[in-house]
Amino acid sequence: MSTAGSPGRSDRLRDGAALLLVLLGILLILLSNAGMHRLATQPIVLAHGEWAFARYQHFRRLAMLGYLSTIAGLATGIWSYRIHARRTAADTASSVQV
């Protein structure tokens, strides 16, 4: 028996997807920062400069993917909250009218 306003299966799935996207984004950002830190602390020989720049671009793209994933997770969480709040308001309004 579910009360009016309790989250359903689809609400939980949206919340889980939002959480996974945010955690994935944070993980990618942390990996990118760790890689850039290693790149900055290792001695770079001029002959290897092009390789170092290619690695920097890789870590930069990884960070951007992490930021996009985190933003997508936050947007999914907000979307899930709004759907649940709208359903709760409709359930409350229908129970008052009865």
The first five atom37 places (N, CA, C, CB, O) and aatype in JSON, in Angstrom:
{
  "aatype": [12, 15, 16, 0, 7, 15, 14, 7, 1, 15, 3, 1, 10, 1, 3, 7, 0, 0, 10, 10, 10, 19, 10, 10, 7, 9, 10, 10, 9, 10, 10, 15, 2, 0, 7, 12, 8, 1, 10, 0, 16, 5, 14, 9, 19, 10, 0, 8, 7, 6, 17, 0, 13, 0, 1, 18, 5, 8, 13, 1, 1, 10, 0, 12, 10, 7, 18, 10, 15, 16, 9, 0, 7, 10, 0, 16, 7, 9, 17, 15, 18, 1, 9, 8, 0, 1, 1, 16, 0, 0, 3, 16, 0, 15, 15, 19, 5, 19],
  "atom_mask": [
    [1, 1, 1, 1, 1],
    [1, 1, 1, 1, 1],
    [1, 1, 1, 1, 1],
    [1, 1, 1, 1, 1],
    [1, 1, 1, 0, 1],
    [1, 1, 1, 1, 1],
    [1, 1, 1, 1, 1],
    [1, 1, 1, 0, 1],
    [1, 1, 1, 1, 1],
    [1, 1, 1, 1, 1],
    [1, 1, 1, 1, 1],
    [1, 1, 1, 1, 1],
    [1, 1, 1, 1, 1],
    [1, 1, 1, 1, 1],
    [1, 1, 1, 1, 1],
    [1, 1, 1, 0, 1],
    [1, 1, 1, 1, 1],
    [1, 1, 1, 1, 1],
    [1, 1, 1, 1, 1],
    [1, 1, 1, 1, 1],
    [1, 1, 1, 1, 1],
    [1, 1, 1, 1, 1],
    [1, 1, 1, 1, 1],
    [1, 1, 1, 1, 1],
    [1, 1, 1, 0, 1],
    [1, 1, 1, 1, 1],
    [1, 1, 1, 1, 1],
    [1, 1, 1, 1, 1],
    [1, 1, 1, 1, 1],
    [1, 1, 1, 1, 1],
    [1, 1, 1, 1, 1],
    [1, 1, 1, 1, 1],
    [1, 1, 1, 1, 1],
    [1, 1, 1, 1, 1],
    [1, 1, 1, 0, 1],
    [1, 1, 1, 1, 1],
    [1, 1, 1, 1, 1],
    [1, 1, 1, 1, 1],
    [1, 1, 1, 1, 1],
    [1, 1, 1, 1, 1],
    [1, 1, 1, 1, 1],
    [1, 1, 1, 1, 1],
    [1, 1, 1, 1, 1],
    [1, 1, 1, 1, 1],
    [1, 1, 1, 1, 1],
    [1, 1, 1, 1, 1],
    [1, 1, 1, 1, 1],
    [1, 1, 1, 1, 1],
    [1, 1, 1, 0, 1],
    [1, 1, 1, 1, 1],
    [1, 1, 1, 1, 1],
    [1, 1, 1, 1, 1],
    [1, 1, 1, 1, 1],
    [1, 1, 1, 1, 1],
    [1, 1, 1, 1, 1],
    [1, 1, 1, 1, 1],
    [1, 1, 1, 1, 1],
    [1, 1, 1, 1, 1],
    [1, 1, 1, 1, 1],
    [1, 1, 1, 1, 1],
    [1, 1, 1, 1, 1],
    [1, 1, 1, 1, 1],
    [1, 1, 1, 1, 1],
    [1, 1, 1, 1, 1],
    [1, 1, 1, 1, 1],
    [1, 1, 1, 0, 1],
    [1, 1, 1, 1, 1],
    [1, 1, 1, 1, 1],
    [1, 1, 1, 1, 1],
    [1, 1, 1, 1, 1],
    [1, 1, 1, 1, 1],
    [1, 1, 1, 1, 1],
    [1, 1, 1, 0, 1],
    [1, 1, 1, 1, 1],
    [1, 1, 1, 1, 1],
    [1, 1, 1, 1, 1],
    [1, 1, 1, 0, 1],
    [1, 1, 1, 1, 1],
    [1, 1, 1, 1, 1],
    [1, 1, 1, 1, 1],
    [1, 1, 1, 1, 1],
    [1, 1, 1, 1, 1],
    [1, 1, 1, 1, 1],
    [1, 1, 1, 1, 1],
    [1, 1, 1, 1, 1],
    [1, 1, 1, 1, 1],
    [1, 1, 1, 1, 1],
    [1, 1, 1, 1, 1],
    [1, 1, 1, 1, 1],
    [1, 1, 1, 1, 1],
    [1, 1, 1, 1, 1],
    [1, 1, 1, 1, 1],
    [1, 1, 1, 1, 1],
    [1, 1, 1, 1, 1],
    [1, 1, 1, 1, 1],
    [1, 1, 1, 1, 1],
    [1, 1, 1, 1, 1],
    [1, 1, 1, 1, 1]
  ],
  "atom_positions": [
    [[0.85, -1.18, 0.0], [0.0, 0.0, 0.0], [0.88, 1.23, 0.0], [-0.96, 0.0, 1.22], [1.73, 1.41, 0.87]],
    [[0.67, 2.07, -0.98], [1.46, 3.3, -1.03], [0.56, 4.48, -0.7], [2.13, 3.49, -2.42], [-0.57, 4.56, -1.18]],
    [[1.06, 5.37, 0.09], [0.31, 6.56, 0.43], [0.45, 7.57, -0.69], [0.78, 7.15, 1.76], [1.36, 7.48, -1.5]],
    [[-0.44, 8.53, -0.73], [-0.36, 9.57, -1.75], [0.92, 10.37, -1.51], [-1.61, 10.49, -1.71], [1.12, 10.92, -0.43]],
    [[1.75, 10.43, -2.51], [2.97, 11.2, -2.4], [4.22, 10.37, -2.15], [0.0, 0.0, 0.0], [5.33, 10.91, -2.16]],
    [[4.06, 9.06, -1.94], [5.27, 8.26, -1.76], [5.88, 7.98, -3.15], [4.96, 6.91, -1.01], [5.15, 7.77, -4.11]],
    [[7.19, 7.98, -3.24], [7.83, 7.8, -4.54], [7.6, 6.4, -5.08], [9.33, 8.08, -4.43], [7.59, 5.42, -4.34]],
    [[7.43, 6.33, -6.38], [7.23, 5.05, -7.04], [8.53, 4.53, -7.64], [0.0, 0.0, 0.0], [9.6, 5.1, -7.43]],
    [[8.41, 3.44, -8.38], [9.58, 2.81, -9.0], [10.25, 3.74, -9.99], [9.17, 1.51, -9.69], [11.47, 3.83, -10.02]],
    [[9.48, 4.43, -10.81], [10.08, 5.33, -11.8], [10.79, 6.5, -11.13], [9.0, 5.85, -12.76], [11.8, 6.99, -11.62]],
    [[10.24, 6.96, -9.99], [10.92, 8.03, -9.24], [12.28, 7.55, -8.73], [10.03, 8.5, -8.06], [13.27, 8.27, -8.81]],
    [[12.31, 6.34, -8.22], [13.56, 5.79, -7.71], [14.58, 5.59, -8.83], [13.31, 4.45, -6.99], [15.77, 5.82, -8.64]],
    [[14.1, 5.15, -10.0], [15.01, 4.97, -11.14], [15.6, 6.31, -11.59], [14.27, 4.3, -12.31], [16.79, 6.39, -11.89]],
    [[14.78, 7.35, -11.64], [15.3, 8.67, -12.02], [16.3, 9.17, -10.98], [14.14, 9.69, -12.17], [17.33, 9.73, -11.33]],
    [[15.99, 8.95, -9.71], [16.92, 9.37, -8.65], [18.24, 8.59, -8.74], [16.29, 9.16, -7.26], [19.31, 9.16, -8.56]],
    [[18.14, 7.31, -9.01], [19.35, 6.49, -9.17], [20.18, 6.92, -10.36], [0.0, 0.0, 0.0], [21.41, 6.97, -10.28]],
    [[19.51, 7.23, -11.47], [20.24, 7.7, -12.66], [20.92, 9.03, -12.37], [19.28, 7.85, -13.86], [22.06, 9.25, -12.78]],
    [[20.24, 9.91, -11.66], [20.84, 11.2, -11.3], [22.07, 10.99, -10.42], [19.81, 12.09, -10.58], [23.1, 11.62, -10.64]],
    [[21.96, 10.12, -9.44], [23.08, 9.86, -8.55], [24.26, 9.26, -9.3], [22.65, 8.93, -7.42], [25.41, 9.66, -9.09]],
    [[23.99, 8.3, -10.19], [25.07, 7.68, -10.96], [25.76, 8.7, -11.86], [24.53, 6.53, -11.79], [26.99, 8.69, -11.98]],
    [[25.0, 9.57, -12.5], [25.6, 10.58, -13.37], [26.48, 11.55, -12.58], [24.52, 11.35, -14.11], [27.57, 11.9, -13.02]],
    [[26.0, 11.96, -11.42], [26.8, 12.88, -10.59], [28.07, 12.19, -10.11], [25.96, 13.38, -9.38], [29.15, 12.78, -10.16]],
    [[27.96, 10.95, -9.64], [29.15, 10.23, -9.16], [30.14, 9.97, -10.29], [28.74, 8.92, -8.51], [31.34, 10.08, -10.09]],
    [[29.63, 9.62, -11.48], [30.5, 9.42, -12.63], [31.23, 10.72, -12.99], [29.69, 8.91, -13.83], [32.42, 10.71, -13.28]],
    [[30.5, 11.82, -12.97], [31.11, 13.11, -13.28], [32.2, 13.47, -12.28], [0.0, 0.0, 0.0], [33.27, 13.93, -12.68]],
    [[31.93, 13.26, -11.0], [32.94, 13.57, -9.98], [34.16, 12.67, -10.15], [32.34, 13.39, -8.56], [35.29, 13.14, -10.01]],
    [[33.94, 11.39, -10.44], [35.06, 10.48, -10.66], [35.91, 10.91, -11.85], [34.54, 9.05, -10.88], [37.14, 10.91, -11.76]],
    [[35.27, 11.29, -12.95], [36.02, 11.73, -14.12], [36.82, 13.01, -13.84], [35.08, 11.96, -15.29], [37.95, 13.14, -14.29]],
    [[36.22, 13.92, -13.1], [36.92, 15.17, -12.76], [38.13, 14.86, -11.88], [35.97, 16.15, -12.04], [39.21, 15.42, -12.09]],
    [[37.96, 13.99, -10.9], [39.08, 13.63, -10.02], [40.19, 12.91, -10.79], [38.59, 12.75, -8.87], [41.37, 13.18, -10.56]],
    [[39.83, 12.01, -11.7], [40.84, 11.33, -12.52], [41.59, 12.33, -13.4], [40.19, 10.25, -13.39], [42.8, 12.24, -13.55]],
    [[40.86, 13.26, -13.96], [41.48, 14.28, -14.81], [42.44, 15.14, -14.0], [40.4, 15.16, -15.47], [43.56, 15.41, -14.45]],
    [[42.02, 15.57, -12.83], [42.9, 16.4, -12.01], [44.14, 15.63, -11.56], [42.14, 16.91, -10.79], [45.23, 16.2, -11.52]],
    [[43.98, 14.36, -11.23], [45.13, 13.55, -10.83], [46.09, 13.38, -12.01], [44.67, 12.18, -10.31], [47.3, 13.45, -11.83]],
    [[45.55, 13.15, -13.19], [46.4, 13.01, -14.37], [47.14, 14.29, -14.71], [0.0, 0.0, 0.0], [48.32, 14.26, -15.05]],
    [[46.45, 15.42, -14.62], [47.11, 16.7, -14.88], [48.17, 16.99, -13.83], [46.07, 17.83, -14.91], [49.22, 17.56, -14.14]],
    [[47.9, 16.61, -12.6], [48.89, 16.81, -11.54], [50.14, 15.99, -11.81], [48.29, 16.44, -10.16], [51.26, 16.48, -11.68]],
    [[49.95, 14.72, -12.19], [51.1, 13.88, -12.52], [51.87, 14.46, -13.71], [50.65, 12.44, -12.84], [53.1, 14.45, -13.73]],
    [[51.14, 14.97, -14.68], [51.77, 15.56, -15.86], [52.58, 16.8, -15.48], [50.71, 15.92, -16.91], [53.65, 17.05, -16.04]],
    [[52.07, 17.57, -14.54], [52.76, 18.8, -14.13], [53.96, 18.52, -13.23], [51.79, 19.72, -13.42], [54.91, 19.31, -13.22]],
    [[53.94, 17.44, -12.49], [55.03, 17.18, -11.56], [56.15, 16.35, -12.16], [54.5, 16.48, -10.34], [57.23, 16.27, -11.58]],
    [[55.92, 15.73, -13.3], [56.97, 14.96, -13.95], [57.83, 15.9, -14.79], [56.37, 13.83, -14.83], [57.31, 16.84, -15.39]],
    [[59.11, 15.66, -14.83], [59.95, 16.49, -15.69], [59.61, 16.25, -17.16], [61.45, 16.21, -15.42], [59.51, 15.1, -17.61]],
    [[59.45, 17.33, -17.91], [59.09, 17.23, -19.33], [60.31, 17.61, -20.16], [57.87, 18.14, -19.67], [60.83, 18.72, -20.03]],
    [[60.75, 16.71, -20.99], [61.87, 16.95, -21.91], [61.27, 17.57, -23.17], [62.67, 15.63, -22.23], [60.18, 17.2, -23.59]],
    [[61.99, 18.51, -23.78], [61.46, 19.2, -24.95], [61.06, 18.25, -26.06], [62.48, 20.17, -25.48], [60.07, 18.51, -26.76]],
    [[61.79, 17.17, -26.24], [61.44, 16.23, -27.31], [60.09, 15.56, -27.03], [62.54, 15.15, -27.45], [59.41, 15.09, -27.94]],
    [[59.72, 15.53, -25.78], [58.47, 14.89, -25.41], [57.35, 15.91, -25.21], [58.65, 14.07, -24.14], [56.26, 15.54, -24.75]],
    [[57.57, 17.15, -25.53], [56.58, 18.19, -25.3], [55.28, 17.95, -26.04], [0.0, 0.0, 0.0], [54.21, 18.22, -25.5]],
    [[55.36, 17.46, -27.25], [54.14, 17.21, -28.02], [53.31, 16.12, -27.36], [54.48, 16.83, -29.47], [52.08, 16.21, -27.32]],
    [[53.96, 15.09, -26.85], [53.25, 14.03, -26.15], [52.59, 14.58, -24.89], [54.2, 12.88, -25.81], [51.45, 14.24, -24.58]],
    [[53.31, 15.42, -24.17], [52.76, 15.99, -22.94], [51.53, 16.84, -23.26], [53.83, 16.84, -22.2], [50.55, 16.82, -22.52]],
    [[51.58, 17.59, -24.35], [50.43, 18.41, -24.72], [49.25, 17.54, -25.13], [50.8, 19.36, -25.86], [48.1, 17.87, -24.82]],
    [[49.51, 16.43, -25.81], [48.43, 15.51, -26.19], [47.8, 14.9, -24.93], [48.95, 14.39, -27.13], [46.58, 14.74, -24.87]],
    [[48.62, 14.57, -23.94], [48.08, 14.04, -22.68], [47.26, 15.09, -21.95], [49.21, 13.55, -21.78], [46.22, 14.79, -21.36]],
    [[47.74, 16.33, -21.99], [46.99, 17.43, -21.37], [45.62, 17.57, -22.02], [47.78, 18.76, -21.48], [44.61, 17.72, -21.33]],
    [[45.58, 17.51, -23.36], [44.29, 17.6, -24.05], [43.37, 16.45, -23.66], [44.5, 17.61, -25.57], [42.16, 16.64, -23.51]],
    [[43.94, 15.27, -23.5], [43.14, 14.11, -23.08], [42.53, 14.35, -21.71], [44.02, 12.83, -23.06], [41.34, 14.11, -21.51]],
    [[43.33, 14.82, -20.77], [42.82, 15.07, -19.43], [41.82, 16.22, -19.43], [43.97, 15.36, -18.47], [40.86, 16.2, -18.65]],
    [[42.01, 17.21, -20.27], [41.07, 18.33, -20.36], [39.71, 17.85, -20.88], [41.64, 19.43, -21.28], [38.67, 18.24, -20.36]],
    [[39.74, 16.99, -21.92], [38.48, 16.44, -22.44], [37.8, 15.56, -21.39], [38.74, 15.62, -23.72], [36.58, 15.56, -21.28]],
    [[38.59, 14.83, -20.63], [38.05, 13.99, -19.56], [37.36, 14.85, -18.51], [39.17, 13.15, -18.92], [36.29, 14.49, -18.01]],
    [[37.96, 15.98, -18.16], [37.36, 16.89, -17.19], [36.06, 17.48, -17.74], [38.34, 18.02, -16.82], [35.08, 17.57, -17.01]],
    [[36.05, 17.87, -19.0], [34.83, 18.43, -19.59], [33.71, 17.38, -19.61], [35.1, 18.94, -21.03], [32.56, 17.71, -19.34]],
    [[34.05, 16.15, -19.91], [33.06, 15.07, -19.86], [32.53, 14.89, -18.44], [33.65, 13.75, -20.38], [31.34, 14.64, -18.24]],
    [[33.41, 15.02, -17.46], [32.99, 14.93, -16.06], [32.05, 16.06, -15.68], [0.0, 0.0, 0.0], [31.05, 15.83, -15.0]],
    [[32.37, 17.28, -16.12], [31.48, 18.42, -15.83], [30.12, 18.23, -16.48], [32.12, 19.73, -16.32], [29.09, 18.5, -15.87]],
    [[30.11, 17.77, -17.74], [28.84, 17.54, -18.43], [28.02, 16.45, -17.74], [29.09, 17.17, -19.9], [26.8, 16.57, -17.62]],
    [[28.68, 15.39, -17.31], [27.98, 14.32, -16.62], [27.39, 14.8, -15.3], [28.93, 13.14, -16.38], [26.26, 14.45, -14.95]],
    [[28.14, 15.61, -14.57], [27.65, 16.14, -13.3], [26.45, 17.06, -13.53], [28.76, 16.89, -12.57], [25.47, 17.0, -12.79]],
    [[26.53, 17.91, -14.54], [25.41, 18.8, -14.86], [24.19, 17.99, -15.28], [25.81, 19.8, -15.97], [23.06, 18.31, -14.89]],
    [[24.4, 16.94, -16.08], [23.28, 16.09, -16.5], [22.66, 15.4, -15.29], [23.75, 15.05, -17.53], [21.44, 15.27, -15.22]],
    [[23.47, 14.96, -14.35], [22.95, 14.32, -13.14], [22.15, 15.29, -12.29], [0.0, 0.0, 0.0], [21.09, 14.94, -11.78]],
    [[22.65, 16.52, -12.15], [21.9, 17.53, -11.39], [20.58, 17.86, -12.09], [22.74, 18.81, -11.22], [19.55, 18.01, -11.43]],
    [[20.61, 17.98, -13.41], [19.38, 18.27, -14.16], [18.38, 17.12, -14.01], [19.7, 18.51, -15.66], [17.18, 17.35, -13.87]],
    [[18.87, 15.89, -14.04], [17.98, 14.73, -13.85], [17.38, 14.73, -12.46], [18.74, 13.42, -14.11], [16.21, 14.4, -12.29]],
    [[18.17, 15.07, -11.46], [17.66, 15.14, -10.09], [16.59, 16.22, -9.92], [0.0, 0.0, 0.0], [15.58, 16.0, -9.26]],
    [[16.82, 17.37, -10.53], [15.82, 18.44, -10.47], [14.55, 18.03, -11.2], [16.38, 19.74, -11.09], [13.45, 18.27, -10.71]],
    [[14.71, 17.4, -12.36], [13.56, 16.93, -13.13], [12.76, 15.91, -12.31], [14.02, 16.31, -14.47], [11.53, 15.97, -12.28]],
    [[13.45, 14.98, -11.67], [12.77, 13.98, -10.85], [12.04, 14.62, -9.69], [13.77, 12.95, -10.34], [10.9, 14.25, -9.38]],
    [[12.67, 15.58, -9.03], [12.04, 16.28, -7.92], [10.77, 17.01, -8.37], [13.01, 17.28, -7.29], [9.75, 16.95, -7.69]],
    [[10.83, 17.67, -9.51], [9.68, 18.42, -10.0], [8.51, 17.5, -10.34], [10.07, 19.25, -11.22], [7.35, 17.81, -10.05]],
    [[8.81, 16.36, -10.95], [7.74, 15.4, -11.27], [7.1, 14.89, -9.99], [8.3, 14.21, -12.1], [5.88, 14.82, -9.89]],
    [[7.93, 14.55, -9.0], [7.39, 14.03, -7.74], [6.59, 15.12, -7.0], [8.54, 13.51, -6.85], [5.54, 14.83, -6.43]],
    [[7.09, 16.34, -7.01], [6.38, 17.43, -6.32], [5.04, 17.72, -7.01], [7.25, 18.71, -6.29], [4.04, 17.96, -6.34]],
    [[5.03, 17.69, -8.33], [3.79, 17.93, -9.07], [2.77, 16.82, -8.78], [4.07, 18.01, -10.59], [1.59, 17.11, -8.6]],
    [[3.23, 15.57, -8.73], [2.34, 14.44, -8.45], [1.8, 14.54, -7.02], [3.07, 13.09, -8.67], [0.63, 14.25, -6.78]],
    [[2.65, 14.93, -6.08], [2.24, 15.06, -4.69], [1.19, 16.16, -4.56], [3.46, 15.36, -3.78], [0.19, 16.0, -3.85]],
    [[1.41, 17.29, -5.26], [0.43, 18.38, -5.22], [-0.9, 17.95, -5.83], [0.98, 19.6, -5.96], [-1.96, 18.31, -5.31]],
    [[-0.85, 17.19, -6.91], [-2.1, 16.72, -7.54], [-2.81, 15.72, -6.63], [-1.81, 16.07, -8.92], [-4.03, 15.75, -6.53]],
    [[-2.05, 14.84, -5.97], [-2.67, 13.89, -5.04], [-3.3, 14.59, -3.86], [-1.64, 12.89, -4.56], [-4.38, 14.21, -3.4]],
    [[-2.63, 15.62, -3.35], [-3.17, 16.39, -2.23], [-4.42, 17.12, -2.63], [-2.14, 17.38, -1.71], [-5.4, 17.15, -1.88]],
    [[-4.41, 17.71, -3.81], [-5.59, 18.45, -4.29], [-6.77, 17.51, -4.52], [-5.27, 19.21, -5.59], [-7.91, 17.88, -4.25]],
    [[-6.51, 16.3, -5.04], [-7.61, 15.38, -5.28], [-8.15, 14.81, -3.96], [-7.16, 14.24, -6.2], [-9.35, 14.52, -3.87]],
    [[-7.31, 14.65, -2.95], [-7.81, 14.13, -1.68], [-8.6, 15.19, -0.92], [-6.64, 13.63, -0.81], [-9.49, 14.85, -0.15]],
    [[-8.29, 16.45, -1.14], [-9.05, 17.53, -0.49], [-10.43, 17.64, -1.12], [-8.3, 18.89, -0.6], [-11.4, 17.94, -0.42]],
    [[-10.56, 17.42, -2.42], [-11.82, 17.56, -3.12], [-12.76, 16.41, -2.81], [-11.58, 17.64, -4.61], [-13.97, 16.56, -2.98]],
    [[-12.26, 15.27, -2.36], [-13.1, 14.09, -2.11], [-13.86, 14.23, -0.87], [-12.28, 12.85, -2.04], [-14.61, 13.33, -0.49]]
  ]
}
